[in-house]
Amino acid sequence: PTRGSSSDLFAVDAREEEAGREFGESFAGAVRHELAKVEAFYEAQEQRLMQDMDTVQQMAKRPVTEDSGHERERLKAVLKELFFRQHQLVDYCSLNFTAFQKILKKFVKLSRAPEKADEVRKEMMRHVKSAHFNTSSQIDPVVDSIKRLYADLFEEGNQRVALTVLKREFAIDARLQQSAKRMVSLSHKKAFIIDMDGVIYHGNRLLNGAVQLVDWLKRENKRFLFLTNSSERSPAELAQKLQRLGIQVSAENFYTSALATANFLASQQPNGSAYVIGEPGLMVALYNVGYTMNDVNPDYVVVGETKNYNYERLRTAVNLVRNGAKLIGTNCDLVDKADRGYMPACGSLCAPIELSTGSKAYYLGKPNPLIMRSALEKLGAKAADTVIIGDRMDTDVIAGIESSIDTVLVLSGVSTREIVESFAYRPNYVMEDVAALVEQMSE
């Protein structure tokens, strides 16, 4: 490059940039091809495992006789082999989950020192050995292929542009597959804020890992709070629901958008009145802070989730707001996941009132910082020592980010991997469900 400003040192012409982009995309595709071969190996092992299980089942059905001692020994041997291979597969998946990300990151970091690539390979094998799993015959081809691809890439193209492409190509995987080191950091958090719908249950169906999560929190002496945007039930009712589903927790472990709404209104206008479209959990919360129900000239129209939403109540709410009542929503969720599909949430129920009156509702649930501050106060924890676990990018994750709290998105509720990519912000961790989270934190 010619002498000039520092920015000139990094300038590339269009042709160089296009070449770098092509090399980067080619490299990314080749690495995915290598991963596909690893997955094929896993599938073959899994198929063999299923065949062995069938063998064991057939042997177990045979009648036991005095001469069947040898058969029993053979059965034990097959079971032992089955047990070993099962753990072998788990270790292999775990290795592929973390070590491949490490090796890719290390190659990018050492782009200007390709002679150190052998160090990366040795480090990879060290991780393999520390996992007590001998997979050198499977790992070596992957490592060698990456080394060759990496060397070819930077012999012909612009390093800086190609690296940018590589980072973009693998940015999603790097965000969605967090390393074990960061997971250990998560397990050291002192307090956990946990959403309920889509994380712990759908309707009356407990989700995978919910019991294990609560057991882990209790066993590790963590402070935890179930923070829900739902306003239908009181904390006591929510505790009873979880008890029916098999989770023993106290009512003190719950904080709802109904409580946040009631506390806010009590601070704004003590002993006021409200016209409420909602369920008993919301009404009880308002009664407990000294509010009365009023359908003539209330201070507020308060809307929460309800199955009793109808045109007459909607018309009453519209007229009260047009006559001066302030519009309050317990949360801004537009839709909730249910046992059978989806159902409209509070934000959707407020929308007709907003459109008919020109008034914008003030929402108290997540991601409002007020409810997050109340949750931290109830836990007696600092933001830096806390993590929030939720299923929604637009409420749980953004609430954590705006409160400087680490975030875990589980894919068992509303937000999907595809939806994650449409937002300008990202969660710290993404897990299939809380079962995967507990498994990672327990390692």
ZIBELFEN-V889093 format. One record per backbone hydrogen bond with DSSP energy under -0.5 kcal/mol. NH is the residue of the N-H (numbers start at 1). CO is the residue of the C=O. E is the energy in kcal/mol with one decimal. If there is no record, write none. Layout:
NH,CO,E
NH,CO,E
This chain:
8,5,-0.8
9,5,-0.7
9,6,-0.8
10,7,-1.1
11,8,-1.3
17,13,-2.4
18,14,-2.4
19,15,-2.3
20,16,-2.7
21,17,-2.3
22,18,-2.3
23,19,-2.4
24,20,-2.6
25,21,-2.6
26,22,-2.3
27,23,-2.6
28,24,-2.5
29,25,-2.4
30,26,-2.3
31,27,-2.4
32,28,-2.1
33,29,-1.9
34,30,-2.0
35,31,-2.4
36,32,-2.3
37,33,-1.6
38,34,-1.8
39,35,-2.5
40,36,-2.1
41,37,-2.0
42,38,-2.1
43,39,-2.6
44,40,-2.2
45,41,-2.2
46,42,-2.5
47,43,-2.3
48,44,-2.0
49,45,-2.2
50,46,-2.1
51,47,-1.9
52,48,-2.2
53,49,-2.0
54,50,-2.0
55,51,-1.9
56,52,-2.4
57,53,-2.3
58,54,-2.3
59,55,-2.3
60,56,-2.4
61,57,-1.1
62,58,-0.5
62,59,-1.0
68,65,-1.5
72,68,-2.3
73,69,-2.1
74,70,-2.1
75,71,-2.2
76,72,-2.4
77,73,-2.2
78,74,-2.4
79,75,-2.5
80,76,-2.5
81,77,-2.4
82,78,-2.6
83,79,-2.7
84,80,-2.4
85,81,-2.6
86,82,-2.1
87,83,-1.9
88,84,-2.2
89,85,-2.4
90,86,-1.9
91,87,-2.6
92,88,-2.3
93,89,-2.5
94,90,-2.4
95,91,-2.6
96,92,-2.5
97,93,-1.8
98,94,-1.6
99,95,-1.7
100,95,-0.9
102,98,-1.8
103,99,-2.6
104,100,-2.3
105,101,-2.3
106,102,-2.5
107,103,-2.3
108,104,-2.1
109,105,-2.3
110,106,-2.2
111,108,-1.4
113,110,-2.0
116,113,-2.4
117,114,-1.8
118,115,-0.5
119,116,-1.0
120,116,-1.3
121,117,-1.8
122,118,-2.2
123,119,-2.3
124,120,-2.4
125,121,-2.3
126,122,-1.8
127,123,-1.9
128,124,-1.9
129,125,-2.6
130,126,-2.3
131,127,-1.1
131,128,-0.6
132,129,-2.0
133,128,-1.4
135,133,-1.1
138,135,-1.1
139,135,-2.9
140,136,-2.5
142,138,-0.7
143,139,-2.5
144,140,-3.1
145,141,-2.3
146,142,-2.2
147,143,-2.4
148,144,-2.4
149,145,-2.7
150,146,-2.9
151,147,-2.4
152,148,-2.6
153,149,-2.4
154,150,-1.7
155,151,-0.8
155,152,-0.5
156,152,-1.0
157,153,-1.5
159,157,-0.6
162,158,-2.3
163,159,-2.8
164,160,-1.8
165,161,-2.1
166,162,-2.6
167,163,-2.7
168,164,-2.1
169,165,-2.9
170,166,-2.2
171,167,-0.5
171,168,-0.8
174,170,-2.4
175,171,-1.7
176,172,-2.7
177,173,-2.1
178,176,-0.7
183,179,-1.6
184,180,-2.1
185,181,-1.6
186,182,-1.9
187,183,-2.2
188,184,-0.9
188,185,-0.7
189,186,-1.8
190,385,-1.5
191,385,-2.1
192,223,-2.5
193,387,-3.1
194,192,-0.5
194,225,-2.9
195,389,-2.9
198,201,-2.7
199,196,-2.1
200,196,-3.0
201,196,-1.6
202,205,-2.5
205,202,-2.4
206,204,-0.6
207,200,-2.8
210,207,-1.9
213,209,-2.3
214,210,-1.9
215,211,-2.5
216,212,-2.4
217,213,-2.5
218,214,-2.3
219,215,-2.8
220,216,-2.4
221,218,-1.3
222,217,-2.8
223,190,-2.3
225,192,-2.4
226,253,-3.7
227,194,-2.2
227,225,-0.8
228,226,-0.6
228,255,-1.7
238,234,-2.4
239,235,-2.4
240,236,-2.0
241,237,-2.2
242,238,-2.3
243,239,-2.0
244,240,-2.1
245,241,-1.5
246,242,-0.6
246,243,-0.9
247,242,-3.2
249,247,-0.8
253,250,-1.8
254,251,-1.4
255,226,-2.4
257,228,-1.2
257,230,-0.8
258,230,-0.5
260,256,-2.0
261,257,-2.4
262,258,-2.5
263,259,-2.6
264,260,-2.0
265,261,-2.6
266,262,-2.3
267,263,-1.5
268,264,-1.7
269,265,-3.2
271,289,-0.6
272,269,-1.0
274,292,-2.2
275,300,-2.5
276,274,-0.6
277,302,-2.8
278,276,-0.7
279,305,-0.6
281,232,-2.2
282,279,-1.3
283,279,-1.5
284,280,-3.1
285,281,-1.4
286,282,-1.8
287,283,-2.7
288,284,-2.3
289,285,-0.6
289,286,-0.9
290,287,-1.8
291,286,-2.4
292,272,-1.6
294,274,-2.2
299,273,-1.0
300,273,-1.4
301,326,-3.0
302,275,-2.6
302,300,-0.6
303,328,-2.6
304,277,-3.0
310,308,-0.5
314,310,-2.1
315,311,-2.7
316,312,-2.1
317,313,-2.4
318,314,-2.4
319,315,-2.2
320,316,-2.3
321,317,-2.3
322,318,-2.2
323,319,-1.2
324,321,-1.6
325,320,-2.4
326,299,-2.3
328,301,-3.0
328,326,-0.5
329,362,-2.3
330,303,-2.4
332,366,-0.6
336,343,-2.7
338,341,-3.1
341,339,-0.6
343,336,-2.4
345,334,-2.2
347,333,-3.0
348,333,-0.7
348,345,-0.8
349,345,-1.6
350,346,-2.1
351,347,-1.2
352,348,-0.6
353,350,-0.5
354,350,-2.4
355,351,-2.6
356,352,-1.9
357,353,-1.4
358,354,-2.3
361,359,-0.5
362,327,-1.8
363,361,-0.6
364,329,-1.9
365,330,-0.8
368,365,-2.5
371,368,-0.8
372,368,-1.2
373,369,-2.7
374,370,-2.2
375,371,-2.0
376,372,-2.2
377,373,-2.2
378,374,-2.4
379,375,-2.0
380,376,-1.5
381,376,-1.9
385,382,-1.0
386,383,-1.6
387,191,-1.6
388,406,-2.6
389,193,-3.0
390,388,-0.5
390,408,-2.5
397,392,-2.2
398,393,-1.3
399,395,-1.8
400,396,-1.9
401,397,-2.5
402,398,-2.5
403,399,-0.7
403,400,-0.6
404,401,-1.4
405,400,-3.3
406,386,-1.1
408,388,-2.6
409,429,-2.8
410,390,-2.6
410,408,-0.6
411,431,-2.2
413,410,-0.6
415,391,-2.5
420,416,-2.0
421,417,-1.1
422,419,-1.5
423,420,-1.4
428,407,-0.6
429,407,-1.6
431,409,-2.8
435,208,-0.9
437,433,-1.4
438,434,-2.6
439,435,-2.3
440,436,-2.1
441,437,-2.5
442,438,-1.9
443,439,-0.7
443,440,-0.7
